[in-house]
């Protein structure tokens, strides 16, 4: 019912970003419910990506679309897509410098790009009030 209602709302105004984000959230929630077969889950995630990308292309300053899409990419282990999205997030001023660095650290780790990961930790040294856990992690990677 919820999915159909969101589809109808979007069809009434295909340019309505809020309706697309709502639809993407519903697709994501259904996909994460573990009630769907694998093919349907993938299809719903693909639909969510489509609607979130549309929202980002239409309104590049609307942060919710980025966060939902980044979370989806991370869940699906689409690390390269996530890295590309983080570039967009940075370019559009959606996140703070320390958030960008933290995302990159995670994504470089998953893509085995440890040299870039260490470079991000070095950048983190210049940011005031970095959480202690990040300082410890930075130290573990040899950045002091």
C-alpha positions in Angstrom: 0.0 0.0 0.0 2.7 2.4 1.0 4.7 1.8 -2.1 1.7 2.2 -4.4 0.7 5.5 -2.6 4.2 6.9 -3.1 4.1 5.9 -6.8 0.8 7.6 -7.3 2.1 10.7 -5.5 5.1 10.8 -7.8 3.1 10.2 -10.9 0.9 13.2 -10.1 4.0 15.4 -10.3 7.1 13.6 -11.6 9.3 16.6 -10.8 8.4 16.5 -7.1 11.6 15.8 -5.4 10.0 15.0 -2.0 7.9 12.3 -3.6 11.0 10.7 -5.3 12.9 10.7 -2.0 9.9 9.1 -0.2 9.7 6.5 -3.0 13.4 5.8 -2.7 13.1 5.4 1.1 10.2 2.9 0.7 12.2 0.9 -1.9 15.2 0.8 0.4 13.1 -0.2 3.4 11.4 -3.0 1.5 14.8 -4.2 0.1 16.2 -4.2 3.7 13.3 -6.0 5.1 14.6 -9.4 4.0 11.1 -10.3 2.9 11.9 -10.1 -0.8 13.7 -12.5 -3.1 17.2 -11.5 -4.2 16.1 -10.3 -7.7 13.3 -8.1 -6.3 15.6 -6.7 -3.7 18.2 -5.7 -6.4 15.4 -4.3 -8.5 14.1 -2.2 -5.6 17.6 -0.9 -4.8 18.1 0.0 -8.4 14.8 1.9 -8.3 15.9 3.7 -5.2 19.2 4.7 -6.9 17.3 6.0 -9.9 15.1 8.2 -7.8 17.9 9.5 -5.6 20.1 10.3 -8.6 17.1 12.2 -10.1 16.7 14.1 -6.9 20.4 15.0 -6.8 20.5 16.0 -10.4 17.4 18.2 -9.9 18.4 19.8 -6.6 22.1 19.3 -6.0 21.9 21.1 -2.6 19.4 18.8 -1.0 21.5 16.7 1.4 19.1 14.0 2.2 19.4 12.4 -1.3 23.1 12.2 -0.9 23.0 10.6 2.5 20.4 8.0 1.5 22.4 7.1 -1.7 25.7 7.0 0.1 24.2 4.6 2.7 22.8 2.4 -0.1 26.1 2.3 -1.9 27.9 1.4 1.3 25.4 -1.3 2.1 25.7 -2.8 -1.4 29.5 -2.4 -1.1 29.6 -0.3 -4.2 32.7 1.5 -3.1 33.7 3.2 -6.3 30.2 4.6 -6.7 30.4 5.8 -3.1 33.7 7.5 -3.8 32.3 9.3 -6.8 29.3 10.4 -4.7 31.6 11.7 -2.0 33.3 13.9 -4.6 29.9 15.3 -5.5 29.1 15.8 -1.8 32.3 17.7 -1.4 31.9 19.8 -4.6 28.3 20.8 -3.6 29.3 21.7 0.0 26.9 19.1 1.5 29.3 17.9 4.2 32.0 19.3 6.4 35.7 18.6 5.7 36.0 16.1 8.5 33.0 14.2 7.3 34.5 14.0 3.8 37.8 12.8 5.2 36.0 10.1 7.3 34.0 8.9 4.3 37.2 8.7 2.2 39.0 6.8 4.9 36.3 4.2 5.0 36.0 4.0 1.3 39.7 3.9 0.6 40.0 1.1 3.2 37.4 -1.0 1.4 39.0 -0.4 -2.0 42.5 -1.3 -0.6 43.9 2.2 -1.4 45.9 2.4 1.8 48.2 5.1 0.6 45.2 7.4 0.0 43.7 6.4 3.3 46.9 7.5 5.1 46.9 10.8 3.2 43.3 11.4 4.5 44.5 10.7 8.0 47.3 13.3 7.5 44.7 15.9 6.4 42.7 15.0 9.6 45.6 16.2 11.8 44.8 19.8 10.7 41.2 19.7 11.8 40.4 20.9 15.3 38.3 18.8 17.7 38.6 15.5 15.9 37.1 12.7 18.0 39.5 10.7 20.0 38.6 7.4 18.3 39.7 8.9 15.0 43.0 10.1 16.5 43.6 6.5 17.8 42.8 5.1 14.4 45.1 7.6 12.7 47.9 6.7 15.1 47.3 2.9 14.4 47.9 3.7 10.7 51.1 5.4 11.5 50.1 9.0 11.3 51.2 10.9 14.3 
